[in-house]
Amino acid sequence: MRRTAWILTALAALALMTVLWQTFHQELVVTGRGLNAVDASERQGEHDALVSAIVNRQFSGFVYDGDPEAEDTRFVTYTLRLRNPGLLPAETVEMQLVTEAEDIAAWQTPLNADIAPGGEEILTMTLLTGSRGTLRRDLVITYYLWGRLYTMRYTLS
């Protein structure tokens, strides 16, 4: 009887240590799926609607310091695949860009995604920027596990 109690106690302690280790060491696995750059003149209607929303303060994404009415602009879409190999759901997954001087606006699709344990999600960040700058950007990914904030950085070029 005493031996059984020790074995059950050891198994319970091992299970608790596994859950605690998983909680504090879980990270999303990020894979870059590439980027796509298109001149804004090729998507003139979308560009005009976006500039109008920014000027009228109706844009729901991130607005940066670049000139929204600049002539030479392009849309750049960054795509990442995020996989959650852990036992806990990753909640409110969000991407943000480390910006350059000519960046005008950006938005994420889907916004504030949740990734189930063992699941994955494709996130895109579309950027309106000047056409003379570099396409290389650092993406900052934030998410929550059990209410605790995690941050990681991924460079895509």
N, C-alpha and C positions, 0 to 999 in steps of 0.2 A: 504494500500500500504506500509506504513511504517512497519507494523507488518510483512508482507511478506518478506521485505528486511532483517529484523532482524533474521527471521527464516532461510532464505537462507544463511546469513552470519554465523550463528551458525552452520549450517550443513556443510558449507565449512570449517570452523575452525576445526570441529570434524573430518572431512575426512583428513585434513592436519595433525592433531595430530596423527591419526591412522597410516598414512603412515610413519611419522617420528618415532613413537614408534616402528613400525615393522622393520624399517631400522636399528635402533640402538639396538634392542633386539632380532633379529633373530639369531638362532643358529641351526646348524645341529643336528639331533638326531642320536647318534651313538649306534649301537648294535653289540657286539662281536659275531661273528659266529663261533669262535673256532680257533684252530690251528692244524696243521698236521706236525709231525716230521718224516722224512725218512732219514735213513742212506745214506750217499753219495755213498757208495759202491753198493747200490741197483739201483742207477741212474748214473752209472760210465761214460757213454758217455756224459751225460749232464754236469757232474762234470768236466771231462777233457776239454770239450769245454769252460766252464766257466773259468777255471784256465788259459787256453791258452789266452782267451780274456783279462783277467786281466793282465797277464804278458806282453802281447803285447800292452797294453793300448788301447784296442778296446772295452772295456766293457762300456755300456751306463748307468749303474745304479750307485749306491753308492759303493765306495771301501773304506774299513776300514783298520785298522792296523794289523789285524790277518794275519797269514801266509797262502797264498793261496795254497801252496803245502803240507800242513799238512796232516797227515795220517788219523786221526780220525775226520771226519767232518760229518755234517748232513745238510740237507735242512729243514728249518722250514718255513711253510707258515701260515701267520696270515691273517684272513679274517674278514672284518668289513662290516656291512651294514650301509650306511649313508642315512638318509632321510631328505629332505628339506621341513619342514612344512610351510615355509614362503611364502611371495608374490614375493620375488626377487630370481633370479637364483644365485646359488652358482657357482662361476667360478674358474677354475684352482685348483681343489681340489687335494691335495697331502698329502701323508703320509711319515713320516720319523721315523726311529727308534732311541731311546736312546740306544746307543750301549754298549756292554760289551767288555772286552779285547780280547776275542777269536773270535769276529765277523770278517768275511772276506769281504763279499759283500752282497748287497741287491738290489732288484728291485721291482717296483710297477706295478701292472696291474689293470686297464688301467692307463696309465700315464696322469696326469693332466686332470682328468675328470671334466665335467660340470654337475651340477645337476639342473634340471628345477624346478620351484616352484611346490610343491606337489609331486615331483618325488623322486626316490631313486636310489642308485648305490651300487653295491657290489665291494669293493676294496680289493685286496690282496697284501701283501708284502711278498716276498720270501727272506729268509735270508740263506746264507751259513755261518755256524759257527762251532766252535769246539764242539765235542760231549760231553765234560765234563761239560760245563756250564749249567746254568739254562735256561729254555724256557721262563720264564717271561720277558716280555719287555714292556716298555712304548712306545706307538705310538703317535707321534705328528702330528696332522692333521691341515693343513692350507688351507684356502680358501678365496676368495674375494667376497664381496658384494658391488656393485657399486664402485669398485676400492679400497675399504677399506679392509685391511688385518685382518683376524680373525684367532686365534690359539686356539686349544683345545688339551687336553691330554687324552689318554685312555690307561689303563693297561690291557693287555691280558696275561693270563697264562694258 
